[in-house]
Amino acid sequence: MMGVVADVVAATCLLLGSLLCLTAGLGLVRFPDVLTRMHAGTKPQVLGILLIMVGGAIRLQGWSATWMLLLVAVFQTLTAPISAHMVSRVAYRRRHVRRDRMVVDELGVAPRSPGEARGDEPADAAPSRGSPRAREG
């Protein structure tokens, strides 16, 4: 009886995890800009991978498989949000985001003086007249 319950729980975790990973893939294809794609690529995808790992651990019932699945889950939890954060910061600085769709823009602070750099322009952009880089040269 317990084997049937474990199989049902494992199958449910595997199906829900697969559905979340599919949702993440569809979000990467369908969303309009980098920030929303990064959100779709990390939130449901990480939860989906974790559910798949839990379902696999329940179904396989071996310590070696469980430790391997646990390592995969830990590395996925650590790397996916960090890499998405780095990609979104680069996209923001390179102006590959739709600023009209942002509700809160924590990186877009008001310039201190007219013409001074805002801090979100591309690194290879020409310095404006009031920026510290322009005053140095």
Protein Blocks (a to p, Z undefined) as FASTA:
>chain_A
ZZmmmmmmmmmmmmmmmmmmmmmmmmmmmpmbfklmmmmmmmmmmmmmmmmmmmmmmmno
paklmmmmmmmmmmmmmmmmmmmmmmmmmmmmnopacfklpmbdfklccdfbghiaehla
cfkbccdfkbmklmmZZ
